Amino acid sequence: MTEMNQDDARVQALRGVVERVTAWQETAPEGTTREELDKALHEAGVTLTEEQQELVTDQISRQEEVDVDQLADHSGEGGPA
């Protein structure tokens, strides 16, 4: 079994959060999308900055693809996985 570093764990956790919220909220209003994103991030133990959360919420609400790798690249701006 290979050891996962913190960056890989963050990417994997963020990917799971985005997939969960996208699947659950495709037609939900933006406020509901944000609430579900906050809940999913909390459960995954991952934090994002307010700007990152707004960006992800907007992208999911518009049914746009979220670039999880780019989001995770700014790990200094959010919390660890």
Secondary structure, DSSP 4 states (H G I P E B T S, - for coil): -PPPPHHHHHHHHHHHHHHHHHHHHTTS-HHHHHHHHHHHHHHHT----HHHHHHHHHHHHTTPPP-HHHHHHTTTTS---
